[in-house]
Amino acid sequence: MEPGEFERMLSVNVKGVWLCCVAVFPYMKERQKGKIINLASEVFFTGSHGLAHYVASKGGVVALTRALAAELGPYNICVNALAPGFTATEAAAGLADLSKYDTSLTPLGRIGTPEDLLGALIFLASSESDFVTGQVVLVDGGRVKH
């Protein structure tokens, strides 16, 4: 991997998330309320061959999420991250043949869909999660086991 590719991945996945958080902070601070939901990945927990730059960038998102939760909490702003497992999207189909994915990797025995993420997203965006901050919610069909 070229150093430029590593830098680009960090710029998009870490700096991009940070810039979005910085952009919304003044509005949330003024309201004294807000929800920020960052996008991490289950590969932060599992690692993945040949994707060190991606895994490191998603680790940066997790660290940034936790740090911002501490910093923005006094303004009643909750900062969390959603960590999807392998999900059948157009982008994923461009990277791999989805029919060859080993569905035995998840106890639920299938690839995730974008719709599988909705429940966690709705929860994190709702008042039901007003006392949840600094957390990473895995939506991976049970692949990551703690």
C-alpha positions as CSV (number, residue, x, y, z in Angstrom):
1,M,0.0,0.0,0.0
2,E,1.2,3.4,-0.9
3,P,1.6,6.0,2.0
4,G,-0.8,8.2,0.2
5,E,-3.6,5.6,0.3
6,F,-3.1,5.3,4.1
7,E,-3.3,9.1,4.5
8,R,-6.4,9.3,2.2
9,M,-8.2,6.7,4.3
10,L,-7.4,8.5,7.6
11,S,-8.4,11.8,6.0
12,V,-11.8,10.5,4.9
13,N,-12.7,8.4,7.8
14,V,-11.2,10.3,10.8
15,K,-10.7,13.9,9.6
16,G,-14.0,13.8,7.7
17,V,-15.9,12.6,10.8
18,W,-14.2,15.3,12.9
19,L,-15.0,18.0,10.4
20,C,-18.7,17.0,10.4
21,C,-18.8,17.0,14.2
22,V,-17.2,20.4,14.3
23,A,-19.7,21.7,11.8
24,V,-22.8,20.7,13.8
25,F,-21.4,21.5,17.3
26,P,-22.3,25.2,17.4
27,Y,-26.0,24.5,16.6
28,M,-26.2,21.7,19.2
29,K,-24.4,23.8,21.8
30,E,-26.9,26.6,21.3
31,R,-29.8,24.2,21.7
32,Q,-28.0,22.4,24.6
33,K,-29.0,19.1,23.0
34,G,-27.8,16.9,20.2
35,K,-27.1,13.5,18.9
36,I,-24.0,12.6,16.8
37,I,-23.8,9.2,15.3
38,N,-20.5,8.3,13.7
39,L,-19.9,5.3,11.4
40,A,-17.3,2.8,12.7
41,S,-17.0,-0.8,11.6
42,E,-16.9,-4.2,13.1
43,V,-13.5,-4.7,11.6
44,F,-12.1,-2.4,14.3
45,F,-12.8,-5.3,16.6
46,T,-11.8,-8.2,14.3
47,G,-9.1,-6.8,12.1
48,S,-9.0,-7.8,8.4
49,H,-6.1,-9.0,6.2
50,G,-5.0,-6.3,3.7
51,L,-7.1,-3.6,5.3
52,A,-4.8,-2.2,8.0
53,H,-5.4,1.4,6.8
54,Y,-9.2,0.9,6.9
55,V,-9.1,-0.8,10.3
56,A,-6.9,1.9,11.7
57,S,-9.1,4.6,10.4
58,K,-12.2,3.0,12.0
59,G,-10.3,2.7,15.2
60,G,-9.7,6.4,15.0
61,V,-13.5,7.0,14.6
62,V,-14.1,4.9,17.8
63,A,-11.4,6.9,19.7
64,L,-12.8,10.2,18.4
65,T,-16.4,9.2,19.3
66,R,-15.3,8.4,22.9
67,A,-13.3,11.6,23.2
68,L,-16.1,13.8,21.8
69,A,-18.6,12.1,24.1
70,A,-16.5,13.3,27.1
71,E,-16.0,16.8,25.6
72,L,-19.5,17.4,24.4
73,G,-21.4,15.7,27.2
74,P,-21.6,19.0,29.3
75,Y,-23.6,20.5,26.5
76,N,-26.1,17.5,26.6
77,I,-24.8,16.2,23.3
78,C,-24.5,12.4,23.0
79,V,-21.9,11.1,20.7
80,N,-22.0,7.4,19.7
81,A,-20.9,5.2,16.8
82,L,-22.6,2.5,14.8
83,A,-20.4,-0.4,13.8
84,P,-22.0,-2.4,11.0
85,G,-20.7,-5.9,10.1
86,F,-20.4,-6.9,6.5
87,T,-23.4,-5.4,4.8
88,A,-24.8,-6.0,1.3
89,T,-24.4,-2.6,-0.4
90,E,-23.3,-1.5,-3.8
91,A,-20.0,-0.5,-2.4
92,A,-19.5,-4.0,-0.8
93,A,-20.5,-5.7,-4.1
94,G,-17.8,-3.7,-5.8
95,L,-15.2,-5.0,-3.4
96,A,-16.2,-8.7,-3.3
97,D,-18.5,-11.3,-4.7
98,L,-21.2,-11.3,-2.1
99,S,-22.3,-14.8,-3.0
100,K,-18.9,-16.0,-1.7
101,Y,-19.2,-14.5,1.7
102,D,-18.9,-17.1,4.4
103,T,-22.3,-16.7,6.2
104,S,-21.2,-19.1,8.9
105,L,-19.1,-16.2,10.3
106,T,-22.2,-14.8,11.9
107,P,-24.5,-16.8,14.2
108,L,-27.5,-15.4,12.2
109,G,-26.0,-17.1,9.1
110,R,-26.4,-14.2,6.6
111,I,-25.0,-11.0,5.3
112,G,-26.4,-7.8,6.8
113,T,-28.6,-5.4,4.9
114,P,-28.8,-1.6,5.2
115,E,-32.3,-2.1,6.8
116,D,-30.7,-4.1,9.6
117,L,-29.0,-0.9,10.7
118,L,-32.2,1.1,11.1
119,G,-33.2,-0.1,14.6
120,A,-29.9,0.9,16.1
121,L,-29.8,4.2,14.3
122,I,-33.3,5.1,15.4
123,F,-32.5,4.2,19.0
124,L,-29.3,6.3,19.0
125,A,-31.1,9.2,17.4
126,S,-34.1,9.1,19.8
127,S,-34.8,10.3,23.3
128,E,-34.6,6.6,24.4
129,S,-30.8,6.9,24.2
130,D,-30.5,10.2,26.1
131,F,-28.2,8.6,28.7
132,V,-26.1,6.7,26.2
133,T,-22.9,8.4,25.0
134,G,-19.4,7.2,24.1
135,Q,-20.7,3.8,23.0
136,V,-20.1,1.7,19.9
137,V,-23.2,-0.2,18.9
138,L,-22.3,-3.4,16.9
139,V,-24.8,-4.5,14.3
140,D,-23.0,-7.5,12.9
141,G,-25.3,-10.5,13.3
142,G,-23.2,-11.6,16.3
143,R,-19.9,-11.9,14.5
144,V,-17.9,-10.1,17.2
145,K,-18.2,-11.9,20.5
146,H,-17.1,-10.2,23.7
